[in-house]
Amino acid sequence: MPNALRTSQLTQEFGLRMALGASRNSGLGMVLAQGLTLVGAGLVLGIAASFAMARVLQSYLYQTTPADPLPLGGVAVAFVVAGILGCIGPAWRATTVDPMLALRAD
């Protein structure tokens, strides 16, 4: 399930947690942890697939090998940054909701 959809469905839970005294940072951390878990799983599967497809990839790559750590590391960093940026918006929106409005919403 996309993180933005899941976060919007958990707005009442965030409202309840904040009404009971949880900080906004804990809500942000929870959403970021869930999103980055998916990003990490995707990175592991993608890197494993690139090693598995090394022969096919070899013909498409120019002056690099499929196991070159610099391009793989650059792609991994780009995906982690994109994952963080994709999680921050929905998490921030859900944690800035007034707890009483979130609890009353249906």
Number of C-alpha atoms within 10 A of each C-alpha: 6 10 19 19 10 13 23 15 12 17 24 22 18 28 26 16 17 21 15 10 9 13 13 18 12 14 22 20 14 13 24 21 14 12 20 20 13 15 19 15 10 14 18 13 11 14 17 12 11 16 13 12 12 14 12 12 14 14 10 11 10 8 6 12 15 20 13 9 11 10 13 16 12 11 14 19 13 12 17 17 14 13 19 17 12 17 23 18 13 20 26 16 14 26 25 14 16 14 21 13 12 20 16 9 10 6
